[in-house]
Amino acid sequence: MSRSRADKNRARKAQLAAEERRREEHARLVVQRNNDPRYVQRHVDPESGDVTLAMSRSHPQAADMANTLDALRRDFVERFGREPGPGDPLLVDPDAPEPTPLSEDSFEAMLDRLADGVDDPVVKAKVLASRDVGYILTEDTLHLFSAHEIDQWEAELDRHLGDQPSR
């Protein structure tokens, strides 16, 4: 038996209310984390629209990030024989003779290889969702993304979790 029109309307209103609550909670989170040194901050240049992510030295993962960036710098110097300059890419194409940004196809292939080497189905789904949406979403970075971007991430994550073989 099909649901009545009134039941469908109530269900739709409940769904809209739940979505509105989620968006309001997200807006509160964005305001709460704004300028909090415990979280990465997003800055948009009003003239160019360029986005910069900044991490304070007191951030819990600052030392790990500094080590990672130093390793990327050392690899760059070893490969190209010079220090990276302001116009050089952070991630370089492994096959290019000059500093060339890592192509989208190369980046996606790298994520595919990473996912193939992961046994944990949740981690694998997160890597594949990142490949599909073009960003990595974590509990610590929720405030950097719009509610719509979070919805996209969750849809891809759910899709990849559904693709996992049952154990």
Protein Blocks (a to p, Z undefined) as FASTA:
>chain_A
ZZdfklmmmmmmmmmmmmmmmmmmmmmmmmmmgopakbccddddfklopacddddfklmk
lmmmmmmmmmmmmmmmmmnopacdfkbcfbdcfkbcbdcdddfklmmmmmmmmmmmpmbl
klmmmmmmmmmnopacdfklmmmpcfklmmmmmmmmmmmmmmpccZZ
